[in-house]
Amino acid sequence: MYFFLSNLSFIDLCYVTSTVPKLLFSFFREKQTISVVGCAVQYFFFSMLATSESCLMTAMAYDRYAAICNPLLYASIMSPTLCVWMVMGSYSAGLMGSLCQICALLQLHFCGPNVIRHFFCDVSHLVHLSCTHTFFVDVLLIILTTIFGIMNALVIMISYSHHCASHLTAVSLFYGSGVFAYLSSSSGVSSSFDRFVSIIYTAVIPMLNPLIYSLRNKEIKDAMKRFQKKKGNG
């Protein structure tokens, strides 16, 4: 469990770093611009980390299901080697999914005005800026969303609904806000509420994940009690 949580924390840290620093930098500048290459690089890392987190959450759901529903067989089911392979598979799936999207996006032509009404380079907004046919990109996004989004979400929901409501809360926030943001921006027009929801799943949820996944842990509770007791004595 701690092995998976440490990797989730690492992904969340990188996930926030892919968008928030540029957002803050642009916020304090009068001219808010980004190059085409910079936009592609930003979305590459954002997409890779989001997909990796989705796959890692699925691996964590299977790990918790095995631990709670088959405790006597857990050591043989979830061997250290299998855990490493599951984490590496999550990173590899994120890398491959992101590469496919970037290669497809780079085939598009943008003839202007190239104005993204969003705080980062998201694929739904980039596609609507293209002056060429985007059928292939649209089909690719549907396929990737089905594989890494809907299927992963179903596996996680089925697993966590049986044994772990706190993890289900984290997953629901991650997928719920992300799906809403992509559906609401399908028209190509980004409202203020759309940007607000995007902030939730790109910055707020990664910050909340350590709390959601750790507060029910006995060791974390004991450490907080010791800290409060020490603070009270001091």
Stockholm file with secondary structure:
# STOCKHOLM 1.0

chainA/1-234         MYFFLSNLSFIDLCYVTSTVPKLLFSFFREKQTISVVGCAVQYFFFSMLATSESCLMTAMAYDRYAAICNPLLYASIMSPTLCVWMVMGSYSAGLMGSLCQICALLQLHFCGPNVIRHFFCDVSHLVHLSCTHTFFVDVLLIILTTIFGIMNALVIMISYSHHCASHLTAVSLFYGSGVFAYLSSSSGVSSSFDRFVSIIYTAVIPMLNPLIYSLRNKEIKDAMKRFQKKKGNG
#=GR chainA/1-234 SS CHHHHHHHHHHHHHHHHTTHHHHHHHHTCSSCCCCHHHHHHHHHHHHHHHHHHHHHHHHHHHHHHHHHHSGGGHHHHSCHHHHHHHHHHHHHHHHHHHHHHHHHHTTSCCCSCCCCCSSSCCHHHHHHHCSSCCHHHHHHHHHHIIIIIIIHHHHHHHHHHHHCHHHHHHHHHHHHHHHHHHHHTTTSCCCHHHHHHHHIIIIIHHHHHHHHHHTTCHHHHHHHHHHHHHHHHC
#=GC SS_cons         CHHHHHHHHHHHHHHHHTTHHHHHHHHTCSSCCCCHHHHHHHHHHHHHHHHHHHHHHHHHHHHHHHHHHSGGGHHHHSCHHHHHHHHHHHHHHHHHHHHHHHHHHTTSCCCSCCCCCSSSCCHHHHHHHCSSCCHHHHHHHHHHIIIIIIIHHHHHHHHHHHHCHHHHHHHHHHHHHHHHHHHHTTTSCCCHHHHHHHHIIIIIHHHHHHHHHHTTCHHHHHHHHHHHHHHHHC
//
